[in-house]
């Protein structure tokens, strides 16, 4: 993910950054999450200003209750250098980033945390601890990432998956990626999602393997191997999100032109689309990792305050929904 040294100031309790009327989708999610008790969240290695600020911002909004997991001296030094007040927050001391990731997972295993939030360690370090076959938080599902995009020109939240974890997923992997995203959409109270499986074209051709996989995934949904959503594919991006483009191509389906989840053929395409929307269309990109026993808040130093808050809100809402239904991967 892109990185920046610019850190926005923390928000005061009860204060959400101004949206200028363009971020009402995130506003609704944040407001809904604030109705719930703040989720105990193991923040893995918050040893720079950005990650520590993100955790404290979310705490100030009542979205999470952070447990700061990392070298105590470094966390205190970071807070002091950044002018952040961490008095009253629990710190669990660890010697280094690998140990921080392992300890955050251990806190979840022990029932002492309901969420994990990435700090200033590498994503691979955190995910390695989460997916460890013996001590991690694996389920029957593949781990996958979902961007929850707030695109000013689009009428509702737009999910993009997978753009951060699975590089070239196979058919079975895409099945899990889709199911994870559907379960998230439903768990957030957004209803039955319209799922577009993207390729370069909307017709099935052996020259483009992703079109064949898209068709197979739709048939898997017909057979009950993917549940809870309305699937269509292959669809090109234009006829997935533009009613006019879908009409011109003569595509008639409940998904075409109004997709809510965009399933990418591979990570490269997903990452490029998400960054295109962020940097050229002014969209915000909250993101979480799914498929583990608990949601993982995966933030970037480039994220603004609102995006970090939205990521925490989404994770908290989904964690609460999971306690009301079935475990991930069930």
N, C-alpha and C positions, 0 to 999 in steps of 0.2 A: 504494500500500500504506500501511497505517497506520504512523505514526511515533511513536517514543517516545524520550525522553532517557535512559531507564534502561538502563544497560549492565551485563550480568552480568560478573563477574570472569573472567579467562582461566583455563583449566584447566592443571594441571601435566602434564608429559609422562607419558603412560600412564594418565592419570586422566580418566574420562568422568563428567559430572555425574550425580548420582543420579536414578533414574527412578521410584522408588517402585513399581516393578512395572508401570507403565502404558505404557512406551515400548519394549517388547521388539522391535517391528518395526524401529525405527531402530537399536537395539542390534545386531541381526543384520547390517544393512547396513554399519554402521560397523566392526564386527568383521571382516567379509569384506573391506572396503576396506583395512583395516590389514594384511592379508596381502600386499598388493601394494606395490611400491616407490612412494613418494610421487610424484605427478604434478607435473611442472614447470608452474607456474600463473602466468600473467601477471595480476597483480592491478591492475586499471585504476583509478588515482587513489585510493589508500587514504589520504585526507587528513582523515579524522575518526576519532574513537575507535572507533565501531562497526565500520567497515569494516576498520580496521587490527587491531582485536581479533579479528574473525572470521577473518582470514587467519592470525594467529599461533596462535589456538586450533586451527585445522585442522593447522597445521604441528606443533604440540606433540603432536597425536594421530598424526602420521605419515601424514596423508591427502594433503597437498600439500607441495610445496616452492615457496614463494612467490617471485616476482620482483616487487618493488614498483615499479610504473610510475607516476611522477608527479613533481611538483616536489620535489627532494631536501630543500630547506630546510623545506618544509611537512610532509613526512613525518617528518623528524627532530623538528620542533617538536611535532607531534601525539603522537609516541611519548613524548617527554619530559613533556609535559603530562599524559599518560594513565598514566605509570609503566610503559610497555611497553619491553621490551628487543628492539631490532631489530638488535643486533650480529650479524654473520654473514649477514644477509640481503642479497641483491643489490638495489640500487636503480638503476633506469634513469631518468635525469632527463628530464623534459619540462616545458614552460613552463605548460601549462594542461590542463584536462580534455579538450578535443577532441583535443589532441595525445596525451594519455595513452591514449585509446581507440584512436587510430590506431596508436600504438606497440605496444600490446598485440596488435593484429591482426598487425602486422608481425612480432612475435616468433613468432607461430604460423606465419606464412608461411615464416619462415626456419628452422623446425624447432626453435626454441629454447624453445617452450612447447607443452604438450599440452592445456591448459585455459585459459580466460579466466574471471576472477572480477570481478564488478562491485564497484567501490569506492564513493566518495562522489559520483560523477557521476550525472547523470540516465540512466535506462535508455535513453531515446531517443538520447542521445549515443553510448552504447556500441553500440546496435543499428544506428545509422546507419553506423558504421565497419565493423561486421561485414557489413552487407548492401550496402556500396558495390560497384557493378557492376565497377569496375576494380581496386580494391585490397582488397576485402573477402574474406569466407570463404563466399560463397554456394555452394550446390550446386543440384542439380535440384529439391530440396525447398523448400517454403515454411518459413520460420522459424516455430516455435510454442513455446509454453510449457506445461510440465506441472508441476502441484503433486503431490508425492508426500505424501499425507496419512497421518499416524499418528493415527487416530481411536480413542480408548479403547474405544468400544463396538463397533467393527468388527473382524472376526477377522484381517484382512490389510491390507497397504498399499492405499490407495485413491487411484488416479490421477484427477486432474481436469484437463481440457484443453478449450479454451484459455481461461484466465482472466486473461491478462496482456499478450498481444501482438496477436492478431487480433480486431478489434472485431466485425465482421459478416462472417465468412468465407463465401465462396460454396461451391458443391458441390465444386469442384476443390480449394479451400483446405481444406475439411473432410477430403477424402481424405488430404491430406498430414498434417494434424493427427493423424488417426487412425493413419496409418502410422508417424509419428514416435513416438507413444505406445506402439504395439505393439512397435516395435523396441527401445525403452527397456526395457519390461517383460521382453522375452525376453533382452536384453543383460545385465540385472541377475540373470539366472538364476532368475527367478520363474515361468518356464514360459509356456505358451500362454495369453494373457489372455482373459478374458470381457469384451467391450466392449459397453456399453449406450449407445446414441445417444438422448439425452434430449430430451423435449419436455414439453408440459403434459399430454398424454394418450397413451394407447398405441394409439390407432387412427389410421389415415391419413385426413386430412380437408383439403380445399382451404382451409378457413378458417384453418388453422394451417400455414403453409408449411414450418416445421421438421419436421413429420411426413412431408411428401412427400420432403424431403431425406434424412431418416432411412431411409425405405424404399428410396430410390435407392442410398444408401451400402451398405445390406445387399445389394442386388442386385449392386453393384460388387464386393463381396467374393465373391459367388457366381461372378462372372466372372473372378476373379483380379486385379482392379484394386487390391484391398487384400488383403494376405496376412499370415499368421502369427497371426491372432486369430480368435476366435469372436464374431461381431457379431449384435446384435439391436436393433431399433428400428422405430418409435418406442417408447420406454418412458418412463413418468412416473417421477419419482425414487423414489417409494415402491415400485413394483413392480420397480425395478431393483436395489434393495438389501435389500428385505424379502421373504423367502420366503413369509411369511404373506400379505402384500399381493398378491404374484404369484399365490398359490393362490386367493385370494378372487376375483381378476379372471379366473381360469381360464387364465392365461398359462403355456404349457408350452414351455420353451426351456432350453438349457444356460446361458443368461446371466441370465434373469430371477430376481431375488431374491438373486443372488450375484455381481453385477458387480464387476470389479476396475478397469476403466477407465470413467469417466463422461465422455462427449463432450457438451459443452455446446452449445446452439443459438447462443449468442453470448457475448461477453466479459462483458457485464453479468450474465447469469445465472451464469456460472462464478465471477466475482469475488464475487458475493453468497453463493454456496454455500460457497466456500472460507472466507470470513470468518465466515460463520455457524458452520461447523464449528469454526473456530479460537476464536472468542470466546464461543460459547454451548455448545459441546460439549467444550471443552478439548483440541482437536486441535492437533497441530503440522503446519506446512505447509512442508516443504522444496520447493525449486523450481529447475528448470533450464530453459534454452532449448535447443531441438533444431533440427535441419535445417541447421545450419552445418557446416563441416568438423570442428569440435570442439565438445563441449558447453560451454555458457556457464552459470556459476554466478551466478544472479540472486538476491541476498539483499536483505533489507529491514532498516532500523534497528529494526523491531519484532521481528525474529527473536531467539529466545533462543539460548543456546549450542548446545543439542542440535539445533535446526533448522539452524543454520549448518553444524554438523558433518555432519549428514545430507545436506545439499545437496552438500557437498564429496565425501562418500563416494559418493553416487549418480553424480556427474559422473566421478569417478575410475574407478569400476567400469565405467561405460559407455564411457569413452574406451579402457580396456583391452580391452573386448569388441570395439570397432570395429577395433582393430588385429589381432584374431584372425579377423575375418570380412571384411566389405566396407565401403567408405567410405559415409558418410551420403549419401543421395541417389542411390546407385547402383542 
